[in-house]
Amino acid sequence: MKTSLSKKGNTYQGKKVTLNKPFYTPGERKKSAVYVKNPADKVVIVRFGDPDMTIKKSNPERRKNFRARHNCSEAKDKTTPKFWSCLAWGLAMIGNLAMLPEWNAIAF
């Protein structure tokens, strides 16, 4: 999969966007979204999270159950909501993925 080293300068529907930086989407059908490039090198939006629920990742038991229920150790594709939801539930517990610095700016 070809990826862009620069996060800026990418466009989605004519609008310049920053890649791989999750943001809140108030009033939308999902809680959060992120712009990513798909394997065809096209910028797409991935929406994830239930807007009516809060996540309680500070509770180790809940975090463990969520990650087991969603099989988060297998979440490797950035173009899926599963990857970003699992990332929100704990960076330290994701397989061999490196910690994404841009995620630190978002507090779930």
N, C-alpha and C positions, 0 to 999 in steps of 0.2 A: 504494500500500500504506500503510495507516494504521499508524503506529508509536507506541509509548508513550514519552514523554519521560522518565518515571520508570522506573528499572530495578527498583525495589523495589515490593512490593505486588501483584505478579502471582502468580497461583496456577496450579499444575499438579497435577492429581489431588488437590486439596484442600490442597496444601502450598505455602507462600509460596516463591517462587524469584526469583533475580536473572537478568534477561535479558542476553543477549549477553556472558556471561562464561564462557568455556570452563573445564571442570574435568575432573580425572582420574576415571576410573571403574574402579578396581581390581577384578579378578574378573569384569568384564563382557565381552561379546563384542567390544567396541570399546575403544580406549584412552582416548578423551575423549568428552565430550558438552557440549552447550550448550543452554540454553532460549532459544527465539526465538518471536516472534509470527508466525503465518502470515498470508497476505492476508485470511483470514476473521476476523482479530483474535483468534485462539485461540492460547494458549501451547502449543507443542509442543517435544519434545526431539529434537535432532539428534545422532546418534552418529557418530563418525568416527575413523579411525586404526586401524592394525593393532596389537593389544597385544603381539605377538611381535616387533615391529620397532622399532628406534630410528631417529629421523630424524637426519640429519647435515647440517643446513642450514648449518653453518659452512663446509662444503666448497662453494665456488662452482660447481664443475663438477656436483656432484650436485644442488645446488639448481636450476641451470639446466635440467638434464635432467628433473628431476621436474616442474618448472613447464611445460616444453615438452610432455612426455608427457601431462600432464593438462589442457593448454590453459587454464592458470590465468588468462590475461588475459581470458577470457570468464566467469569465475566472479563473478557479480554478485548472486545470490540467496542471502540469509542462511539460507534454510530448507533448503539442500542441504549434504550432507557435503563436496562438492567445494569450496565456498566456504571452509569452516573448515579443511580440509586445506591448501588453497593458502595461506591466511592463516598457518598454522603454518610454512609453508616460506619465508616471507619477505614482510614487509609492504611493503618498499620496491619490490618488483617487480610488485605488483598494479596493473593499469591506473590508473584515476583514483580509487581508493578511498582514503578518508582513514584514517590510522593510528588504530586503536581503542585508546584508553588502557588499557582493561581487559585487553587481551591481554598487556601488559607484565608483569602479575603472574604469568603462566604461563610457565614455562621448559620448552620441549620438548627 
